[in-house]
Amino acid sequence: MTYLAHGLQVALRRVSRRDRSEFLALNKESTDFLSPWMPGAPITTPEAFDAYIERFVGPAHDGFVICRLDTGAIAGRVTINNIVRGTHQAGTVGYNAYAATTGRGFMTEGLRLLVEYAFGELALHRLEANIQPSNTASLNLIKRVGFQREGYSPNFQFIDGAWRDHERWAITAEMA
Ligand SMILES: CC(C)(COP(=O)(O)OP(=O)(O)OC[C@H]1O[C@@H](n2cnc3c(N)ncnc32)[C@H](O)[C@@H]1OP(=O)(O)O)[C@@H](O)C(=O)NCCC(=O)NCCS
């Protein structure tokens, strides 16, 4: 499959229908790892995967996977949601690694590639990320990639059974 960009350890490409079995296996293994932080039920059924892929048909959402360069295996995913064009040129990123791939630098490199691709080929100008204050791994990641903290949003999103406060972080093309 065609890579959009690559670094030393990982490459970025669009998620594809052909990723279904690998994607489902990763999510099943990582349900406990993902549930406290990710909105919605983990994607563990073919129907849920197909609905996920369907979101990327229109211009408002774009879905990517971060793949290991040595094996081609999926190490993480990144989605750009709620893309608004016109005078905003902005989107909101959601991302995750998996239990077996976290803590190895794959997401840092992959998210950097995504930011570069978003501000280059996709002609976006601003990316936002909303993160629960207790999600230290995600806060560390987003800081490393160059996002800055903009604010605090109480009861921002319903995750794992409750409305969760989130910090709002963002990066603009000028900062990248
Ligand atoms: C949030 C999340 C994506 C962060 O990913 P991550 O695995 O920490 O990020 P990386 O793959 O870049 O790994 C970086 C960590 O690995 C360490 N590391 C180990 N080997 C490394 C290497 N060869 N190169 C770079 N970093 C390495 C780094 O020191 C860093 O640890 P630190 O943050 O404690 O300093 C991941 O924890 C996750 O998926 N969590 C569950 C879902 C989630 O929270 N999503 C985000 C919702 S807002």
The ligand as a MOL file (V3000), in Angstrom:
LIG
                    3D

  0  0  0     0  0            999 V3000
M  V30 BEGIN CTAB
M  V30 COUNTS 48 50 0 0 0
M  V30 BEGIN ATOM
M  V30 1 C -1.6300 8.3980 24.0030 0
M  V30 2 C -0.7380 7.4350 23.2480 0
M  V30 3 C -1.0890 7.5050 21.7670 0
M  V30 4 C 0.7030 7.8980 23.4640 0
M  V30 5 O 1.5380 7.0450 22.7120 0
M  V30 6 P 2.9910 6.5790 23.1650 0
M  V30 7 O 3.0560 5.1440 22.9070 0
M  V30 8 O 3.2960 7.0790 24.5350 0
M  V30 9 O 3.8880 7.4080 22.1580 0
M  V30 10 P 5.1930 6.9080 21.4580 0
M  V30 11 O 4.8930 5.6990 20.6520 0
M  V30 12 O 5.7260 8.0470 20.7060 0
M  V30 13 O 6.1510 6.5220 22.6510 0
M  V30 14 C 6.7410 7.5590 23.3970 0
M  V30 15 C 7.2510 7.0100 24.6920 0
M  V30 16 O 8.0840 5.9000 24.4370 0
M  V30 17 C 9.3920 6.1400 24.9460 0
M  V30 18 N 10.3160 5.4870 24.0080 0
M  V30 19 C 10.8100 4.2430 24.1730 0
M  V30 20 N 11.5990 3.9170 23.1410 0
M  V30 21 C 11.6030 4.9600 22.2960 0
M  V30 22 C 12.2230 5.2220 21.0460 0
M  V30 23 N 12.9960 4.3040 20.4400 0
M  V30 24 N 12.0230 6.4010 20.4470 0
M  V30 25 C 11.2470 7.3360 21.0290 0
M  V30 26 N 10.6040 7.1390 22.2140 0
M  V30 27 C 10.7800 5.9620 22.8420 0
M  V30 28 C 9.4990 7.6320 25.0740 0
M  V30 29 O 10.4080 8.0180 26.0670 0
M  V30 30 C 8.0790 8.0180 25.4410 0
M  V30 31 O 7.8230 7.8260 26.8150 0
M  V30 32 P 7.3990 9.0840 27.7560 0
M  V30 33 O 6.1980 9.7290 27.1550 0
M  V30 34 O 7.1210 8.4380 29.0700 0
M  V30 35 O 8.5930 9.9790 27.7480 0
M  V30 36 C -0.8830 5.9880 23.7720 0
M  V30 37 O -0.5130 5.9300 25.1330 0
M  V30 38 C -2.3190 5.4730 23.6400 0
M  V30 39 O -2.7140 5.0030 22.5920 0
M  V30 40 N -3.1110 5.5570 24.7230 0
M  V30 41 C -4.4950 5.0750 24.7090 0
M  V30 42 C -5.4000 5.8700 23.7680 0
M  V30 43 C -5.2870 7.3580 24.0080 0
M  V30 44 O -5.1120 7.8300 25.1160 0
M  V30 45 N -5.4210 8.1390 22.9180 0
M  V30 46 C -5.3550 9.5900 22.9890 0
M  V30 47 C -6.6270 10.1850 23.4660 0
M  V30 48 S -6.4600 11.9440 23.6530 0
M  V30 END ATOM
M  V30 BEGIN BOND
M  V30 1 1 1 2
M  V30 2 1 2 3
M  V30 3 1 2 4
M  V30 4 1 2 36
M  V30 5 1 4 5
M  V30 6 1 5 6
M  V30 7 2 6 7
M  V30 8 1 6 8
M  V30 9 1 6 9
M  V30 10 1 9 10
M  V30 11 2 10 11
M  V30 12 1 10 12
M  V30 13 1 10 13
M  V30 14 1 13 14
M  V30 15 1 14 15
M  V30 16 1 15 16
M  V30 17 1 15 30
M  V30 18 1 16 17
M  V30 19 1 17 18
M  V30 20 1 17 28
M  V30 21 1 18 19
M  V30 22 1 18 27
M  V30 23 2 19 20
M  V30 24 1 20 21
M  V30 25 1 21 22
M  V30 26 2 21 27
M  V30 27 1 22 23
M  V30 28 2 22 24
M  V30 29 1 24 25
M  V30 30 2 25 26
M  V30 31 1 26 27
M  V30 32 1 28 29
M  V30 33 1 28 30
M  V30 34 1 30 31
M  V30 35 1 31 32
M  V30 36 2 32 33
M  V30 37 1 32 34
M  V30 38 1 32 35
M  V30 39 1 36 37
M  V30 40 1 36 38
M  V30 41 2 38 39
M  V30 42 1 38 40
M  V30 43 1 40 41
M  V30 44 1 41 42
M  V30 45 1 42 43
M  V30 46 2 43 44
M  V30 47 1 43 45
M  V30 48 1 45 46
M  V30 49 1 46 47
M  V30 50 1 47 48
M  V30 END BOND
M  V30 END CTAB
M  END
